[in-house]
């Protein structure tokens, strides 16, 4: 866009992105087509009046337009949907934690998601009231129009444009949809205004009038292109053949029809189709391709299915690393053109129709960049079907000695869940990762583990779907494991065991005739406490610790008897396991109690007991993700009468309906037990 195009009046910017607008665009009940009180002399007055006349933009009931007001994400998607006739095909649903079905913008957000141009944030929110920046708007619009540019950007502040926004900004600038400011800047993080959004949307529409229609189109020519916008300058989305039937929902003043294509919107030239008011006679089904991403135990599977026999060809390419599959004879794709995966080392699956290759589709699997490339297998189980099987893999392993601690870091393409246990003769720690395969480059991986006795760490494929890490430690060893990077990385710290001969007492609260708290759906605290205690005992024994349980079944045990049992066993640590309860069902979270006032019998152990409580609380909160209710001091009998460091954990609130269901979940119980075990091991070793 030349400098002459950037008049002071053109302080607009770009529009669209992964964001949204609000009720000021297509929602307010009154429009003022005759003019707005605050638009006289405004640089964008003409474009705003065109938008109002086009029916996709409105003002406020007080007769104002408020052109310089920032646009929110909810407002922005509302404007875009109205301008481009983007509608949801489903009822409003709770797609995000901050978008409720009853919100005025819920259907607009859902329509934007279905159209594939907007998305939410990693924390499960959409942030509907967040202002849209210029670079975000560019991304949204470029996604909707399937535009991507690689031209260099000449703005003075081009370096401030985020890398993820550069292709979109370049594409919109090259199309004349987007520009900068008179001072040569782009100001990518500036919020887009209502006036700027109106100008951008109008330019994205090509200055054309777009009228809603409801007609059927029959393709007249042998092969006809479907494009992302109403003109030959827009990117190619796909192709249709003579006789194919399409449903049109809008027509531009340049005689292009907006059609339903591959589950989304596309445009076809009106002079290449026959128009019908009612459905035309049916014909043979066109050649179609469907791309699906599915999950099987231990692997991800991408399946390409064609409704007739097709000889697919594939090749591996680099920079970026990808697998390209060419499927001949395809005219219609019945699945999204872009599928974001971000799992098993696969980033995205993209389907396109290459220019100049009539009747052929190209499917690209884009892989993550890793030191060791993700490996996969290509299968052709039947005519017209191709499968790319990508097993979950461990593809990085590192080892280092830090003082007397041996550090092992593993990285995988999926969360690294493991089972740890101890074997004897010789004594060794074993970690099994089920549902994984070891990258071929790591087969035979070994590292010396002299910390301080001679030992060895090694990785191997123990079973077809089980990777095993073995750490030899003749004198015994203990470990802690820290998940990182969404649990796809695991840092294991191994120390020569100071745990041999150490004894822990676990006290599952309540039991027998005493059920403890009872949740809204009838879950009993005594059952939850016992389940977690048994799992924690197993985890501790795997580390070489001796574990004593105050009860190992549904027995009733007096409070003083529990403390006496711990004292008689000369235990090193005592931990009582409970679930909390409150009269307010909304209260939730994890808390830990101890007891050692300075003037009491446990007083001399005050700092040690507080340290134990802090470690348990840290591990539980980190593992369970519930509210950190804090560490408290309470005169509980099991804490008052025990002669060793003691703490009582309240894992979650049984009175809270959501947390009650978590407490009844075996996986949640396992996580809580593992966290308690880690806290105890840290207390004994750190």
C-alpha positions as CSV (number, residue, x, y, z in Angstrom):
1,X,0.0,0.0,0.0
2,X,1.6,3.3,-1.1
3,X,2.2,6.2,1.2
4,X,-0.4,8.3,-0.7
5,X,-3.0,5.9,0.4
6,X,-2.4,6.8,4.1
7,X,-4.2,10.1,4.6
8,X,-4.7,11.4,8.1
9,X,-8.3,10.3,7.7
10,X,-7.1,6.8,7.1
11,X,-6.1,6.1,10.7
12,X,-7.9,2.8,10.3
13,X,-6.0,-0.4,10.5
14,X,-6.7,-3.9,9.8
15,X,-9.5,-6.0,11.1
16,X,-10.5,-9.5,12.0
17,X,-8.5,-12.2,13.8
18,X,-8.9,-14.6,16.6
19,X,-10.9,-12.1,18.5
20,X,-14.4,-10.7,18.8
21,X,-16.8,-7.6,18.8
22,X,-19.9,-6.7,20.8
23,X,-23.5,-5.7,20.6
24,X,-22.6,-2.3,19.1
25,X,-22.3,-3.8,15.6
26,X,-25.2,-6.0,14.6
27,X,-27.0,-6.2,17.9
28,X,-28.2,-2.7,18.9
29,X,-32.0,-2.3,18.1
30,X,-31.9,1.0,16.4
31,X,-29.9,2.1,13.2
32,X,-29.4,5.6,12.1
33,X,-28.9,5.3,8.4
34,X,-29.6,9.0,7.9
35,X,-26.5,10.0,9.8
36,X,-25.0,10.0,13.3
37,X,-24.6,13.0,15.6
38,X,-20.9,12.4,16.1
39,X,-19.8,11.6,12.5
40,X,-19.8,15.0,10.9
41,X,-16.4,15.6,9.4
42,X,-15.1,12.2,10.5
43,X,-12.6,10.6,8.1
44,X,-14.6,7.3,8.1
45,X,-18.1,8.7,7.8
46,X,-18.6,7.5,4.2
47,X,-17.5,3.9,4.9
48,X,-19.6,3.8,8.1
49,X,-22.7,4.9,6.2
50,X,-22.1,2.2,3.6
51,X,-21.8,-0.4,6.3
52,X,-25.0,0.8,7.9
53,X,-26.8,0.7,4.5
54,X,-25.4,-2.8,4.0
55,X,-27.2,-4.0,7.2
56,X,-24.1,-5.3,9.1
57,X,-23.3,-2.3,11.2
58,X,-25.5,-0.2,13.5
59,X,-25.2,2.7,15.9
60,X,-26.5,3.5,19.4
61,X,-30.0,4.3,20.4
62,X,-29.0,7.9,21.4
63,X,-28.1,8.7,17.7
64,X,-24.4,8.4,18.1
65,X,-21.9,6.0,16.5
66,X,-18.9,6.4,18.8
67,X,-16.4,5.8,16.1
68,X,-13.3,6.0,18.3
69,X,-14.5,3.5,20.8
70,X,-12.3,0.3,21.0
71,X,-13.8,-2.9,19.8
72,X,-14.0,-6.1,22.0
73,X,-13.6,-9.6,20.8
74,X,-17.3,-10.4,21.1
75,X,-18.2,-7.2,19.2
76,X,-15.7,-8.0,16.5
77,X,-16.9,-11.5,15.7
78,X,-20.4,-10.2,15.7
79,X,-19.5,-7.6,13.0
80,X,-17.6,-10.1,10.9
81,X,-20.3,-12.6,11.0
82,X,-22.9,-10.1,10.0
83,X,-20.8,-8.7,7.1
84,X,-19.9,-12.1,5.7
85,X,-23.1,-14.0,6.6
86,X,-21.3,-16.4,9.0
87,X,-23.9,-18.4,10.9
88,X,-23.8,-21.2,13.4
89,X,-25.4,-24.5,12.4
90,X,-25.8,-25.6,16.0
91,X,-27.5,-24.4,19.1
92,X,-25.5,-22.2,21.5
93,X,-23.3,-24.3,23.8
94,X,-20.9,-23.6,26.7
95,X,-17.7,-23.6,24.6
96,X,-15.7,-21.5,26.9
97,X,-15.7,-20.9,30.7
98,X,-16.5,-17.2,30.1
99,X,-19.1,-17.6,27.3
100,X,-22.4,-18.9,28.6
101,X,-25.2,-20.0,26.3
102,X,-27.4,-17.2,27.5
103,X,-24.9,-14.5,26.6
104,X,-25.9,-12.3,23.7
105,X,-22.7,-13.1,21.9
106,X,-22.7,-16.8,22.5
107,X,-24.0,-17.8,19.1
108,X,-21.7,-15.3,17.4
109,X,-18.7,-16.8,19.1
110,X,-19.8,-20.3,18.2
111,X,-20.3,-19.3,14.5
112,X,-16.8,-17.8,14.4
113,X,-15.4,-21.1,15.8
114,X,-17.3,-23.2,13.3
115,X,-16.1,-21.0,10.5
116,X,-12.5,-21.6,11.7
117,X,-11.4,-18.0,12.0
118,X,-11.5,-17.5,15.7
119,X,-10.4,-19.5,18.7
120,X,-10.0,-19.3,22.4
121,X,-7.1,-19.2,24.8
122,X,-5.1,-22.1,26.4
123,X,-6.8,-21.5,29.8
124,X,-10.3,-22.4,28.2
125,X,-11.5,-18.8,28.0
126,X,-12.5,-16.6,25.1
127,X,-12.1,-13.2,26.8
128,X,-15.1,-11.7,25.0
129,X,-14.6,-8.3,26.6
130,X,-10.9,-8.0,25.7
131,X,-10.1,-5.3,23.1
132,X,-8.9,-6.5,19.7
133,X,-5.5,-5.2,18.6
134,X,-4.6,-4.4,15.0
135,X,-2.4,-7.5,14.6
136,X,-5.1,-9.8,16.1
137,X,-7.7,-8.3,13.8
138,X,-5.4,-9.0,10.8
139,X,-5.1,-12.6,11.8
140,X,-8.8,-13.1,12.2
141,X,-9.6,-11.6,8.8
142,X,-6.8,-13.4,7.0
143,X,-8.1,-16.7,8.5
144,X,-11.6,-16.1,7.3
145,X,-10.5,-15.2,3.8
146,X,-7.8,-17.8,3.7
147,X,-5.1,-15.2,2.9
148,X,-1.4,-15.5,3.7
149,X,1.4,-13.3,2.5
150,X,5.1,-13.4,2.6
151,X,5.9,-9.8,1.4
152,X,8.3,-7.8,3.5
153,X,6.6,-5.1,5.6
154,X,7.9,-1.6,5.2
155,X,6.4,-0.1,8.4
156,X,8.8,1.8,10.7
157,X,7.7,-0.4,13.6
158,X,7.5,-3.7,11.6
159,X,9.8,-5.3,14.1
160,X,7.0,-5.0,16.7
161,X,4.6,-7.1,14.7
162,X,4.5,-10.6,16.2
163,X,5.8,-13.4,14.0
164,X,2.4,-15.1,14.2
165,X,0.7,-12.0,12.7
166,X,3.2,-11.2,10.0
167,X,1.8,-13.4,7.2
168,X,-1.7,-12.0,7.9
169,X,-0.6,-8.4,7.9
170,X,1.4,-8.9,4.7
171,X,-1.6,-10.5,3.0
172,X,-4.0,-7.8,3.9
173,X,-1.6,-5.0,3.0
174,X,-1.0,-6.5,-0.4
175,X,-4.8,-6.7,-1.0
176,X,-5.3,-3.1,0.0
177,X,-7.5,-4.1,2.9
178,X,-5.0,-2.9,5.5
179,X,-2.6,0.0,5.9
180,X,-0.5,1.9,8.3
181,X,-0.5,5.5,9.7
182,X,0.8,8.7,8.1
183,X,4.0,8.5,10.2
184,X,4.9,5.2,8.6
185,X,4.0,3.1,11.6
186,X,1.6,0.2,11.9
187,X,1.1,0.2,15.7
188,X,0.3,-3.6,15.9
189,X,-0.8,-3.6,19.6
190,X,-3.1,-0.6,19.4
191,X,-6.8,-1.5,19.9
192,X,-8.9,-1.3,16.7
193,X,-11.7,1.3,16.8
194,X,-15.3,1.0,15.5
195,X,-14.5,3.3,12.6
196,X,-11.3,1.4,11.7
197,X,-13.2,-1.9,11.9
198,X,-16.0,-0.6,9.6
199,X,-13.4,0.5,7.0
200,X,-11.5,-2.7,7.1
201,X,-14.6,-4.9,6.8
202,X,-15.9,-2.8,3.9
203,X,-12.6,-3.2,2.1
204,X,-12.5,-6.9,2.8
205,X,-15.9,-7.1,1.2
206,X,-14.3,-5.6,-1.9
207,X,-16.5,-2.6,-1.9
208,X,-19.2,-4.9,-3.2
209,X,-22.8,-5.2,-2.2
210,X,-23.5,-8.7,-0.8
211,X,-27.2,-9.7,-0.7
212,X,-28.5,-12.8,1.1
213,X,-30.0,-15.4,-1.2
214,X,-31.2,-19.0,-0.8
215,X,-30.7,-20.8,-4.1
216,X,-29.1,-23.9,-5.6
217,X,-26.3,-23.9,-8.1
218,X,-25.4,-26.6,-10.6
219,X,-21.8,-26.3,-12.0
220,X,-21.8,-25.9,-15.8
221,X,-18.1,-26.2,-16.7
222,X,-15.9,-29.3,-16.4
223,X,-13.8,-27.9,-13.5
224,X,-14.6,-24.7,-11.6
225,X,-12.6,-23.2,-8.7
226,X,-14.0,-22.3,-5.3
227,X,-12.3,-19.3,-3.8
228,X,-12.2,-17.7,-0.4
229,X,-13.7,-14.4,-1.6
230,X,-15.8,-12.9,-4.4
231,X,-13.1,-12.6,-7.0
232,X,-10.3,-14.4,-8.9
233,X,-7.7,-12.7,-6.7
234,X,-8.7,-14.7,-3.6
235,X,-7.0,-18.0,-2.7
236,X,-8.2,-21.3,-4.1
237,X,-10.1,-23.4,-1.6
238,X,-11.0,-26.3,-3.9
239,X,-12.7,-27.3,-7.1
240,X,-16.0,-28.7,-8.2
241,X,-17.0,-30.5,-11.4
242,X,-19.7,-30.2,-13.9
243,X,-23.0,-31.3,-12.4
244,X,-22.0,-30.7,-8.8
245,X,-24.7,-29.1,-6.7
246,X,-24.0,-26.3,-4.3
247,X,-26.2,-24.4,-1.9
248,X,-25.8,-20.6,-2.1
249,X,-26.6,-18.2,0.7
250,X,-25.4,-14.8,-0.6
251,X,-24.6,-13.1,-3.9
252,X,-22.2,-10.2,-4.5
253,X,-22.8,-7.3,-6.9
254,X,-20.0,-8.7,-9.1
255,X,-22.0,-11.9,-9.6
256,X,-20.2,-14.3,-7.3
257,X,-22.1,-16.7,-5.0
258,X,-21.2,-17.6,-1.5
259,X,-21.7,-21.3,-1.1
260,X,-21.5,-24.0,1.5
261,X,-18.2,-25.9,0.8
262,X,-16.3,-28.4,2.9
263,X,-18.3,-27.4,5.9
264,X,-17.3,-23.8,5.5
265,X,-17.9,-20.8,3.2
266,X,-16.4,-20.3,-0.3
267,X,-17.2,-18.3,-3.4
268,X,-18.0,-19.4,-7.0
269,X,-18.4,-17.3,-10.2
270,X,-22.0,-16.9,-11.1
271,X,-21.4,-17.2,-14.8
272,X,-20.1,-20.7,-14.4
273,X,-23.2,-22.1,-12.7
274,X,-26.9,-22.6,-13.4
275,X,-29.2,-21.1,-10.7
276,X,-32.3,-23.0,-9.3
277,X,-34.8,-21.8,-6.8
278,X,-35.5,-25.5,-5.7
279,X,-33.1,-28.4,-5.3
280,X,-32.2,-29.7,-8.8
281,X,-32.2,-33.4,-9.8
282,X,-29.5,-35.4,-8.1
283,X,-26.5,-36.8,-10.0
284,X,-23.7,-39.2,-9.2
285,X,-21.8,-38.4,-6.1
286,X,-18.6,-36.4,-6.7
287,X,-15.1,-37.7,-5.8
288,X,-14.7,-36.7,-2.2
289,X,-11.8,-36.8,0.4
290,X,-12.3,-36.9,4.1
291,X,-9.4,-36.4,6.6
292,X,-9.8,-37.5,10.2
293,X,-7.4,-37.4,13.2
294,X,-8.2,-40.2,15.7
295,X,-6.6,-41.7,18.7
296,X,-5.9,-45.4,19.4
297,X,-4.1,-46.8,22.5
298,X,-0.5,-45.4,22.4
299,X,-0.8,-43.6,19.1
300,X,-2.3,-41.0,16.9
301,X,-3.8,-41.9,13.5
302,X,-4.5,-39.6,10.6
303,X,-6.8,-41.3,8.1
304,X,-7.4,-40.2,4.5
305,X,-10.5,-41.7,3.0
306,X,-11.6,-41.3,-0.7
307,X,-15.0,-42.6,-1.8
308,X,-13.5,-44.3,-4.8
309,X,-10.2,-46.0,-5.6
310,X,-7.3,-43.6,-5.6
311,X,-3.5,-44.2,-5.9
312,X,-2.1,-41.9,-3.3
313,X,1.5,-40.7,-3.4
314,X,3.5,-39.4,-0.5
315,X,6.9,-37.9,0.2
316,X,8.7,-36.4,3.1
317,X,9.9,-32.8,2.9
318,X,12.0,-30.6,5.1
319,X,12.1,-27.0,6.4
320,X,9.6,-27.4,7.9
321,X,9.5,-31.1,8.3
322,X,6.3,-32.5,6.8
323,X,4.7,-35.4,5.0
324,X,2.9,-34.5,1.9
325,X,0.2,-36.9,0.5
326,X,-1.2,-36.3,-3.0
327,X,-4.7,-37.7,-3.6
328,X,-5.7,-37.7,-7.3
329,X,-9.2,-37.3,-8.7
330,X,-10.6,-35.3,-5.7
331,X,-13.0,-32.4,-6.2
332,X,-14.6,-32.0,-2.8
333,X,-13.1,-32.3,0.7
334,X,-15.6,-33.1,3.4
335,X,-13.5,-32.2,6.4
336,X,-11.9,-29.0,7.7
337,X,-9.0,-27.7,5.6
338,X,-6.9,-27.1,8.7
339,X,-6.9,-29.4,11.7
340,X,-4.8,-28.2,14.7
341,X,-3.5,-31.3,16.4
342,X,-0.5,-30.4,18.7
343,X,-0.2,-34.0,19.9
344,X,2.2,-36.9,19.3
345,X,4.7,-34.5,17.6
346,X,2.1,-33.6,15.0
347,X,1.3,-29.8,14.8
348,X,-1.3,-29.5,12.1
349,X,-2.9,-31.3,9.1
350,X,-3.6,-29.0,6.2
351,X,-5.6,-29.9,3.0
352,X,-5.3,-27.8,-0.1
353,X,-5.9,-27.9,-3.9
354,X,-2.6,-26.9,-5.6
355,X,-2.9,-24.4,-8.4
356,X,-2.5,-26.0,-11.8
357,X,-3.3,-29.5,-10.6
358,X,-7.0,-30.0,-11.5
359,X,-8.8,-32.7,-9.6
360,X,-6.0,-33.4,-7.1
361,X,-5.9,-32.6,-3.4
362,X,-2.7,-32.3,-1.3
363,X,-2.7,-33.2,2.4
364,X,0.3,-32.0,4.5
365,X,1.1,-33.3,8.0
366,X,3.3,-30.7,9.7
367,X,5.5,-32.1,12.5
368,X,7.1,-30.4,15.5
369,X,10.8,-29.4,15.2
370,X,12.7,-31.7,17.6
371,X,16.4,-32.7,17.8
372,X,15.2,-36.2,16.8
373,X,12.5,-36.2,14.1
374,X,9.1,-37.8,15.0
375,X,8.8,-41.1,13.2
376,X,5.6,-42.6,11.7
377,X,4.3,-45.4,9.5
378,X,2.2,-45.0,6.3
379,X,-0.3,-47.8,5.8
380,X,-2.8,-48.5,2.9
381,X,-5.2,-51.0,4.4
382,X,-7.8,-50.7,1.6
383,X,-8.4,-49.1,-1.7
384,X,-9.2,-45.4,-1.2
385,X,-7.8,-45.3,2.3
386,X,-4.4,-44.2,3.7
387,X,-3.4,-44.1,7.3
388,X,-0.5,-42.3,8.9
389,X,0.2,-43.9,12.3
390,X,2.2,-41.8,14.7
391,X,3.0,-43.6,18.0
392,X,3.5,-41.7,21.2
393,X,7.3,-41.7,21.6
394,X,10.1,-40.8,23.9
395,X,12.5,-39.0,21.7
396,X,15.0,-37.3,24.1
397,X,16.9,-38.5,27.1
398,X,19.6,-36.6,29.1
399,X,21.5,-37.5,32.2
400,X,23.7,-35.4,34.6
401,X,25.2,-35.7,38.0
402,X,24.5,-32.8,40.4
403,X,26.3,-33.3,43.7
404,X,25.0,-36.6,45.0
405,X,21.8,-36.4,42.9
406,X,21.5,-38.1,39.5
407,X,19.3,-36.2,37.2
408,X,17.5,-37.8,34.2
409,X,15.3,-35.8,31.9
410,X,13.0,-37.5,29.4
411,X,10.9,-35.8,26.7
412,X,8.0,-37.3,24.9
413,X,5.3,-36.4,22.4
414,X,2.6,-37.0,25.0
415,X,2.3,-36.7,28.8
416,X,4.8,-39.0,30.4
417,X,2.7,-41.1,32.8
418,X,4.7,-43.8,34.5
419,X,4.7,-46.6,37.0
420,X,7.7,-46.8,39.3
421,X,8.8,-49.8,41.5
422,X,11.9,-51.4,42.9
423,X,13.5,-54.7,41.9
424,X,16.2,-56.6,43.9
425,X,19.1,-58.8,43.0
426,X,20.5,-56.4,41.8
427,X,18.7,-53.6,43.5
428,X,17.4,-51.1,40.9
429,X,14.7,-48.5,40.3
430,X,12.4,-49.2,37.4
431,X,10.1,-46.7,35.6
432,X,7.6,-48.1,33.0
433,X,6.0,-45.8,30.5
434,X,3.0,-47.6,29.0
435,X,1.7,-46.5,25.6
436,X,5.1,-45.3,24.4
437,X,7.7,-46.5,22.0
438,X,11.4,-45.4,22.2
439,X,12.7,-43.4,19.3
440,X,15.1,-45.7,17.3
441,X,18.0,-43.3,17.9
442,X,17.6,-43.9,21.7
443,X,17.7,-47.7,21.5
444,X,20.6,-48.9,23.6
445,X,20.8,-45.5,25.5
446,X,23.0,-45.9,28.7
447,X,24.6,-43.6,31.1
448,X,26.9,-44.2,34.1
449,X,25.2,-43.4,37.4
450,X,27.9,-43.2,39.9
451,X,26.3,-41.4,42.8
452,X,28.4,-42.4,44.8
453,X,28.4,-46.2,44.2
454,X,28.9,-47.4,40.6
455,X,25.6,-47.8,38.8
456,X,24.0,-47.4,35.4
457,X,20.9,-45.9,33.9
458,X,19.5,-47.4,30.6
459,X,16.4,-47.1,28.4
460,X,14.9,-49.9,26.4
461,X,11.7,-51.1,24.7
462,X,10.5,-53.5,27.3
463,X,7.3,-54.5,25.5
464,X,5.9,-53.3,22.2
465,X,4.1,-50.5,23.9
466,X,6.2,-50.1,27.1
467,X,9.4,-48.1,27.4
468,X,11.4,-49.0,30.5
469,X,14.0,-46.9,32.3
470,X,16.2,-48.8,34.7
471,X,18.5,-47.2,37.3
472,X,20.9,-49.5,39.1
473,X,21.7,-48.5,42.6
474,X,23.3,-51.3,44.7
475,X,22.7,-49.4,48.0
476,X,19.1,-48.5,47.2
477,X,17.9,-45.2,46.0
478,X,14.9,-42.8,46.3
479,X,13.5,-40.5,43.7
480,X,11.3,-37.5,43.0
481,X,9.7,-36.8,39.6
482,X,8.8,-33.4,38.3
483,X,6.5,-33.1,35.3
484,X,7.2,-30.2,33.0
485,X,6.0,-28.7,29.7
486,X,2.5,-30.0,30.1
487,X,3.9,-33.3,31.5
488,X,5.6,-34.1,28.1
489,X,8.9,-33.6,29.9
490,X,9.8,-35.5,33.1
491,X,12.7,-34.5,35.4
492,X,13.7,-37.5,37.7
493,X,16.0,-36.8,40.6
494,X,17.6,-39.9,42.1
495,X,19.5,-40.0,45.3
496,X,21.2,-42.8,47.2
497,X,18.5,-43.8,49.6
498,X,18.5,-42.4,53.0
499,X,15.2,-44.2,53.2
500,X,16.4,-47.7,53.9
501,X,15.0,-48.7,57.3
502,X,12.9,-45.5,57.5
503,X,9.3,-46.0,58.7
504,X,6.2,-44.0,57.8
505,X,2.7,-44.3,59.4
506,X,-0.3,-43.5,57.2
507,X,-3.5,-42.9,59.0
508,X,-6.7,-43.2,56.9
509,X,-9.2,-41.1,58.9
510,X,-12.5,-42.5,60.3
511,X,-13.6,-46.0,59.5
512,X,-16.1,-48.7,60.7
513,X,-19.2,-47.1,62.2
514,X,-17.7,-43.6,61.7
515,X,-18.1,-42.7,58.0
516,X,-16.7,-39.2,58.4
517,X,-18.1,-36.6,56.1
518,X,-20.7,-37.7,53.5
519,X,-20.9,-35.9,50.2
520,X,-24.0,-34.6,48.4
521,X,-24.2,-37.8,46.3
522,X,-23.4,-40.2,49.2
523,X,-19.6,-40.6,48.9
524,X,-18.2,-41.5,52.3
525,X,-15.0,-39.9,53.6
526,X,-13.8,-43.1,55.2
527,X,-13.7,-44.9,51.8
528,X,-11.9,-42.1,50.1
529,X,-9.3,-41.8,52.9
530,X,-8.6,-45.5,52.8
531,X,-8.2,-45.6,49.0
532,X,-5.7,-42.8,49.0
533,X,-3.8,-44.2,51.9
534,X,-3.4,-47.6,50.3
535,X,-2.1,-46.0,47.1
536,X,0.3,-43.8,49.0
537,X,1.6,-46.8,50.9
538,X,2.3,-48.6,47.7
539,X,4.2,-45.6,46.3
540,X,6.3,-45.3,49.4
541,X,7.1,-49.0,49.6
542,X,8.3,-48.8,46.0
543,X,10.9,-46.3,47.3
544,X,12.1,-48.8,49.9
545,X,10.3,-47.3,52.8
546,X,8.5,-49.4,55.5
547,X,4.9,-48.3,55.8
548,X,2.5,-48.9,58.7
549,X,-1.2,-48.3,58.3
550,X,-3.4,-47.5,61.3
551,X,-6.2,-49.4,59.4
552,X,-6.0,-51.3,56.2
553,X,-9.8,-52.0,55.9
554,X,-13.1,-50.7,57.1
555,X,-12.2,-50.8,60.8
556,X,-13.0,-48.4,63.6
557,X,-9.9,-47.2,65.4
558,X,-9.9,-44.8,68.3
559,X,-7.9,-41.5,67.8
560,X,-5.5,-42.2,70.7
561,X,-5.0,-45.7,69.5
562,X,-3.8,-44.4,66.1
563,X,-1.2,-42.2,67.8
564,X,-0.1,-45.0,70.1
565,X,0.4,-47.3,67.1
566,X,2.6,-44.8,65.4
567,X,4.6,-44.2,68.6
568,X,5.0,-48.0,69.2
569,X,6.3,-48.5,65.7
570,X,8.9,-45.8,66.3
571,X,7.9,-44.2,63.0
572,X,9.9,-41.3,61.4
573,X,6.8,-39.6,60.0
574,X,3.0,-39.7,60.7
575,X,0.5,-38.4,58.1
576,X,-3.2,-38.6,58.6
577,X,-5.3,-38.5,55.4
578,X,-8.8,-36.8,55.4
579,X,-11.3,-35.1,53.2
580,X,-12.7,-31.7,54.3
581,X,-16.3,-30.6,54.7
582,X,-18.1,-27.2,55.1
583,X,-21.7,-25.9,55.4
584,X,-21.1,-23.8,52.3
585,X,-21.0,-26.2,49.3
586,X,-19.1,-23.6,47.3
587,X,-16.1,-23.8,49.5
588,X,-13.3,-26.0,48.1
589,X,-9.5,-26.6,48.1
590,X,-6.6,-28.4,49.7
591,X,-5.3,-27.7,53.2
592,X,-2.8,-29.2,55.7
593,X,-2.8,-29.2,59.5
594,X,-0.1,-29.6,62.1
595,X,0.2,-29.0,65.8
596,X,3.3,-27.9,67.8
597,X,2.7,-24.8,69.9
598,X,5.9,-23.7,71.7
599,X,4.7,-24.6,75.2
600,X,3.4,-28.1,74.4
601,X,5.0,-31.5,74.2
602,X,5.4,-31.4,70.4
603,X,6.7,-27.8,70.7
604,X,10.4,-28.6,70.2
605,X,9.4,-30.1,66.8
606,X,7.6,-27.0,65.7
607,X,9.8,-26.1,62.7
608,X,10.2,-29.7,61.6
609,X,6.4,-30.2,61.7
610,X,5.7,-27.0,59.8
611,X,8.3,-28.1,57.2
612,X,6.5,-31.4,56.8
613,X,3.2,-29.7,56.4
614,X,4.6,-27.2,53.9
615,X,6.1,-30.0,51.7
616,X,2.8,-32.0,51.7
617,X,0.8,-28.9,50.9
618,X,3.1,-27.9,48.0
619,X,2.9,-31.3,46.4
620,X,-0.8,-31.7,46.8
621,X,-1.6,-28.3,45.4
622,X,0.8,-28.8,42.5
623,X,-0.6,-32.2,41.6
624,X,-4.4,-31.6,42.1
625,X,-4.7,-28.0,41.0
626,X,-7.3,-27.1,43.6
627,X,-7.4,-23.9,45.6
628,X,-4.5,-23.6,48.1
629,X,-6.5,-23.4,51.3
630,X,-3.3,-23.0,53.4
631,X,-1.5,-24.5,56.3
632,X,-3.2,-24.5,59.7
633,X,-2.4,-25.4,63.3
634,X,-5.1,-27.4,65.1
635,X,-5.2,-29.4,68.4
636,X,-6.2,-32.7,66.7
637,X,-5.6,-35.8,68.9
638,X,-3.6,-37.6,66.2
639,X,-1.2,-34.6,66.0
640,X,-1.2,-33.9,69.8
641,X,-0.2,-37.4,70.9
642,X,2.2,-38.5,68.2
643,X,5.9,-38.4,69.1
644,X,7.3,-37.8,65.6
645,X,6.8,-35.2,62.9
646,X,3.1,-35.3,62.1
647,X,0.6,-33.7,59.8
648,X,-3.0,-34.1,58.7
649,X,-4.0,-33.4,55.1
650,X,-7.4,-32.4,53.9
651,X,-7.2,-33.4,50.3
652,X,-10.4,-31.7,49.0
653,X,-13.9,-30.8,50.2
654,X,-16.3,-33.6,50.1
655,X,-19.2,-31.1,50.7
656,X,-18.3,-29.4,47.3
657,X,-20.2,-31.4,44.6
658,X,-17.4,-31.0,42.0
659,X,-14.7,-32.0,44.4
660,X,-16.8,-34.9,45.7
661,X,-16.7,-36.3,42.2
662,X,-13.0,-35.8,42.1
663,X,-12.4,-37.6,45.4
664,X,-14.4,-40.6,44.1
665,X,-12.3,-40.7,40.9
666,X,-9.6,-43.4,41.0
667,X,-7.2,-41.3,38.9
668,X,-7.6,-38.3,41.3
669,X,-7.0,-40.6,44.2
670,X,-3.8,-41.9,42.6
671,X,-2.6,-38.3,42.0
672,X,-3.3,-37.4,45.6
673,X,-1.5,-40.5,46.9
674,X,1.5,-39.8,44.7
675,X,1.7,-36.2,45.9
676,X,1.5,-37.3,49.6
677,X,4.3,-39.8,48.9
678,X,6.5,-37.2,47.2
679,X,6.0,-34.8,50.1
680,X,7.1,-37.5,52.6
681,X,10.1,-38.5,50.5
682,X,11.2,-34.9,50.2
683,X,10.9,-34.5,54.0
684,X,13.1,-37.5,54.6
685,X,15.7,-36.7,52.0
686,X,15.9,-33.0,51.5
